[in-house]
């Protein structure tokens, strides 16, 4: 087995902490706390929410390009021709 040059060893040691920037607990909390992405683009981005209870009964809190909004969140209709 050949010895590892010091430069390569320092390079590996400096990159190793960057591979795992967050703990699994943070990923789990993000998954639980953030609403799911919207299935379709919202019509109007003026009703923002942080949880489902803030939306009207016929709307759903979901994350869109303009933030976390209340929208109908219907699946897009695919036309058959």
Secondary structure, DSSP 8 states (H G I E B T S, - for coil): -----HHHHHHHHHHHHHH--S-HHHHHHHHHHS--B-SS--S----B-SSGGGS-TT-EEEEETTEEEEE----------
